[in-house]
Amino acid sequence: MKRIEEIDKNFKPSEALLKRFPNIRFLDAIKEPAKVYGLHHKGENGVFCRFPEDKLSKMSEGIKQLAYHTAGARIRFRTDSPYVAVKVTLRSGFYMRHMPLSGSSGVDIYVGKGSDSRLVKMCSPVTVGQTVYEDGAYLVPSDSIDGKFYDITLTLPLYNGITEILVGIDKEAKLFEPEPYTFGTVAFYGSSITQGGCASRSGTSYDGIISRRIDCDIRNLGFSGSAVGEPEMAEYIASIDLAAFVYDYDIIPRALSI
C-alpha cells in the first residue's frame, strides 16, 4: 500500500524539514481526532470560513471577503510526538505594510492547556507573496524526550485565509483528540481590533489571549471596518450556543457606511 506522501506530494516534507525532523510525517490537521474550533466551515472541501457561505450574498462586500480570514480559529489535539510542525497553504499572498506576516498570515504552535500554555514556535511566510510555508519545533529539548502526551493548539492567520493545513509529528507518535475547554464559548463581535489588527502573531489577538487565560472556546466575529450590526449577523450570533457575548461594533447605518 502506498504512503499518503506518495499519492499526494503536498504531504511530503521538504528536505529542510527532514533535516530537522528525520522521522516526520504529515497528517491532515482537519481530520479527527484533531478538532477545529472558531469557524463555521471547518475545512470541508477546502473551505475555512467564519460565516455561513450560503448567507454571504446578503452581507457587505467587506464581510464577503473577511469571513474567509481565519481570525480566532484554532486546531487542537494531543500527541506524544517530541516535535510538531505545520505546512500551511494560504488563500492569498497579500501583504499589509502595517502588520507583520506573522500576525496576518502566520500560525502559532502552543503547548499546554489554558493559562499553562506556552508558545513554542511562530510559523509564517518569510517573503511577501509566499502562499505555502512550513515550520516546526521541538516541544522539549531533543536530548530530554520524555514520551509524555502534550496538549497542542495551533492558532490560524488573522488577516488571511487558508485552503489547507497539515500537521507534522513523528512517525512513531500518536495523535489524540484534545482535552475539552474548561468553559463554554465566548463570541466577540467587532471591527479591526476584534479581528486582530495589528497583532504581532496569530495567537496574540485579545480574544486569543483571553481564550488561553480562562481556557474557553472563542468565536472571533471581528470584521475590519465592516461590523455594522446587520440583522443577518445578529441572527447568526443568536444561533450560536454561547456562554458570553462581547460586542464592540461600528454603529454606522448601512445608508451612511463609507
C-alpha positions as CSV (number, residue, x, y, z in Angstrom):
1,M,0.0,0.0,0.0
2,K,1.3,3.4,-0.9
3,R,2.0,6.0,1.7
4,I,0.0,9.2,1.6
5,E,3.0,11.3,0.6
6,E,3.5,9.1,-2.5
7,I,-0.1,9.7,-3.5
8,D,-0.3,13.4,-2.7
9,K,3.0,15.3,-2.9
10,N,1.7,18.0,-0.6
11,F,2.1,15.6,2.3
12,K,5.8,15.2,1.6
13,P,8.1,17.3,3.9
14,S,10.8,19.4,2.3
15,E,14.4,18.4,2.6
16,A,15.0,21.3,5.0
17,L,12.3,20.0,7.3
18,L,13.5,16.4,7.1
19,K,17.0,17.5,8.2
20,R,15.4,18.9,11.4
21,F,12.9,16.1,11.9
22,P,14.1,13.0,10.1
23,N,11.1,10.8,11.1
24,I,8.4,13.4,10.4
25,R,5.1,12.5,8.8
26,F,2.3,14.9,7.8
27,L,-1.4,14.4,8.7
28,D,-4.4,16.4,7.6
29,A,-5.0,18.7,10.5
30,I,-8.8,19.0,10.0
31,K,-9.3,15.2,10.3
32,E,-10.3,13.6,13.5
33,P,-9.2,13.1,16.2
34,A,-7.8,16.7,15.9
35,K,-10.5,19.3,16.2
36,V,-11.1,22.7,14.5
37,Y,-12.5,25.5,16.7
38,G,-13.7,29.0,15.9
39,L,-15.1,28.5,12.4
40,H,-18.5,27.8,10.8
41,H,-16.9,25.9,7.9
42,K,-14.1,23.9,9.3
43,G,-12.1,23.0,6.2
44,E,-14.7,20.8,4.4
45,N,-13.8,20.8,0.7
46,G,-11.0,23.3,1.5
47,V,-13.4,25.9,2.9
48,F,-12.4,27.7,6.1
49,C,-15.0,30.4,6.8
50,R,-16.3,32.2,9.9
51,F,-19.8,32.8,8.5
52,P,-22.2,30.6,6.6
53,E,-21.3,30.7,2.9
54,D,-25.0,30.4,1.9
55,K,-25.7,33.7,3.7
56,L,-22.8,35.7,2.5
57,S,-24.7,37.1,-0.5
58,K,-26.7,39.2,1.9
59,M,-23.7,40.7,3.6
60,S,-21.5,43.6,2.8
61,E,-18.5,43.3,0.4
62,G,-16.2,43.6,3.3
63,I,-17.7,40.6,5.1
64,K,-17.8,38.6,1.9
65,Q,-14.0,38.8,1.9
66,L,-13.1,38.9,5.6
67,A,-15.3,36.0,6.5
68,Y,-12.6,33.8,4.9
69,H,-10.0,35.2,7.2
70,T,-9.4,32.6,10.0
71,A,-9.2,35.1,12.9
72,G,-9.7,33.3,16.2
73,A,-9.6,29.8,14.6
74,R,-7.7,27.1,16.3
75,I,-6.7,23.4,15.7
76,R,-6.2,21.4,18.9
77,F,-5.0,17.9,19.6
78,R,-2.8,15.8,22.0
79,T,0.3,14.0,20.9
80,D,3.3,12.2,22.3
81,S,5.5,13.4,19.4
82,P,8.5,15.3,20.7
83,Y,8.0,17.9,18.0
84,V,5.2,19.5,16.0
85,A,5.3,21.1,12.6
86,V,2.8,22.6,10.2
87,K,2.5,23.1,6.5
88,V,0.1,25.8,5.5
89,T,-1.4,26.8,2.2
90,L,-2.8,30.4,2.3
91,R,-5.6,31.8,0.2
92,S,-3.6,34.8,-0.7
93,G,0.0,36.2,-0.8
94,F,-1.4,39.6,0.1
95,Y,0.8,41.8,2.3
96,M,-0.2,44.6,4.6
97,R,2.6,47.1,5.2
98,H,1.3,48.0,8.7
99,M,1.0,44.4,10.0
100,P,3.7,41.7,10.2
101,L,3.2,38.5,8.2
102,S,3.5,36.6,11.5
103,G,0.2,38.1,12.6
104,S,-1.7,38.4,9.3
105,S,-0.7,35.0,7.8
106,G,1.2,33.1,10.5
107,V,0.4,30.1,12.6
108,D,1.5,29.8,16.3
109,I,2.2,26.5,17.9
110,Y,1.3,26.4,21.6
111,V,1.9,23.5,24.1
112,G,-0.1,23.2,27.3
113,K,-3.6,23.9,28.3
114,G,-5.3,27.1,29.4
115,S,-3.1,29.5,31.4
116,D,-0.3,27.0,31.3
117,S,0.0,27.3,27.5
118,R,3.3,28.5,26.2
119,L,4.4,29.4,22.7
120,V,6.9,27.0,21.2
121,K,7.0,28.3,17.6
122,M,5.8,31.1,15.4
123,C,5.4,29.9,11.9
124,S,4.9,32.3,9.0
125,P,5.8,33.2,5.4
126,V,9.3,34.6,5.1
127,T,8.7,36.6,1.9
128,V,5.9,38.7,0.5
129,G,3.7,36.7,-1.9
130,Q,4.6,33.4,-0.4
131,T,1.4,31.2,-0.1
132,V,2.8,27.9,1.1
133,Y,5.1,27.6,4.1
134,E,6.2,25.0,6.7
135,D,8.0,25.2,10.0
136,G,8.0,23.4,13.4
137,A,9.8,23.0,16.7
138,Y,10.6,20.5,19.4
139,L,8.2,20.7,22.4
140,V,11.0,19.7,24.7
141,P,14.8,19.7,24.2
142,S,15.7,17.0,21.8
143,D,18.1,15.5,24.4
144,S,15.4,15.2,27.0
145,I,12.5,13.5,25.2
146,D,10.2,12.0,27.8
147,G,7.4,10.3,25.9
148,K,4.7,12.3,27.6
149,F,1.5,13.5,25.8
150,Y,1.2,17.2,25.1
151,D,-1.8,19.4,24.6
152,I,-1.2,21.4,21.3
153,T,-3.1,24.4,20.0
154,L,-2.4,25.9,16.5
155,T,-3.7,29.4,16.1
156,L,-4.6,30.3,12.5
157,P,-4.0,33.5,10.5
158,L,-5.8,36.7,11.5
159,Y,-5.9,38.6,8.2
160,N,-5.6,35.8,5.6
161,G,-7.4,32.6,5.0
162,I,-6.1,29.0,4.4
163,T,-7.1,26.3,2.0
164,E,-5.1,23.5,3.7
165,I,-3.2,22.9,6.8
166,L,-1.1,19.8,7.6
167,V,0.4,18.9,11.0
168,G,3.7,17.1,11.2
169,I,4.5,14.6,14.0
170,D,7.0,11.8,14.5
171,K,6.2,8.6,12.5
172,E,6.1,6.6,15.8
173,A,3.9,9.1,17.6
174,K,0.2,9.1,18.2
175,L,-2.4,11.8,17.9
176,F,-5.5,12.0,20.1
177,E,-8.4,14.3,20.5
178,P,-7.8,17.4,22.6
179,E,-8.9,17.9,26.2
180,P,-12.2,19.8,26.4
181,Y,-12.1,23.5,27.3
182,T,-12.9,24.3,30.9
183,F,-15.5,26.9,30.0
184,G,-18.0,27.4,27.1
185,T,-17.8,29.5,24.0
186,V,-17.4,33.3,24.1
187,A,-18.2,35.2,20.9
188,F,-16.5,38.5,20.1
189,Y,-18.2,40.8,17.5
190,G,-16.5,44.0,16.4
191,S,-14.2,45.6,13.8
192,S,-10.5,45.6,13.2
193,I,-9.3,45.4,16.8
194,T,-11.5,42.5,17.4
195,Q,-10.4,40.7,14.2
196,G,-6.8,41.1,15.5
197,G,-5.3,44.1,13.8
198,C,-2.4,44.6,14.1
199,A,-1.3,41.8,16.4
200,S,2.3,40.6,16.1
201,R,1.2,36.9,16.0
202,S,-1.9,35.0,15.3
203,G,-2.1,34.0,18.9
204,T,-1.9,37.5,20.4
205,S,-5.2,39.0,19.4
206,Y,-7.0,39.9,22.5
207,D,-9.6,37.2,22.2
208,G,-6.9,34.6,21.8
209,I,-5.2,35.8,25.0
210,I,-8.5,35.6,26.8
211,S,-9.0,32.1,25.5
212,R,-5.8,30.9,27.0
213,R,-6.1,32.7,30.3
214,I,-9.5,31.3,31.2
215,D,-9.4,28.2,29.0
216,C,-12.5,28.9,26.9
217,D,-13.5,28.3,23.3
218,I,-13.9,31.5,21.3
219,R,-15.6,32.7,18.1
220,N,-13.9,35.8,16.6
221,L,-16.5,37.7,14.6
222,G,-14.4,40.8,14.0
223,F,-14.6,42.2,10.5
224,S,-12.4,45.2,9.8
225,G,-14.5,48.3,9.0
226,S,-17.4,46.1,8.3
227,A,-19.1,45.4,11.7
228,V,-22.3,47.5,11.4
229,G,-24.8,45.3,13.2
230,E,-26.7,43.8,10.3
231,P,-29.8,41.8,11.2
232,E,-28.3,38.8,9.4
233,M,-25.2,39.0,11.6
234,A,-27.4,39.3,14.8
235,E,-29.4,36.3,13.7
236,Y,-26.3,34.3,13.2
237,I,-24.8,35.2,16.5
238,A,-28.0,34.3,18.2
239,S,-27.9,30.9,16.7
240,I,-24.5,30.0,18.4
241,D,-24.6,28.4,21.8
242,L,-22.7,30.9,23.9
243,A,-21.5,31.3,27.5
244,A,-20.9,35.0,26.9
245,F,-21.0,37.6,24.2
246,V,-18.7,40.6,23.8
247,Y,-19.5,43.3,21.3
248,D,-17.7,46.4,20.1
249,Y,-19.0,47.1,16.6
250,D,-19.1,50.1,14.3
251,I,-22.6,51.6,14.8
252,I,-23.0,53.0,11.3
253,P,-26.3,52.6,9.5
254,R,-26.0,50.9,6.1
255,A,-27.1,54.1,4.3
256,L,-24.3,56.1,5.9
257,S,-21.5,53.5,5.7
258,I,-18.4,54.5,3.8
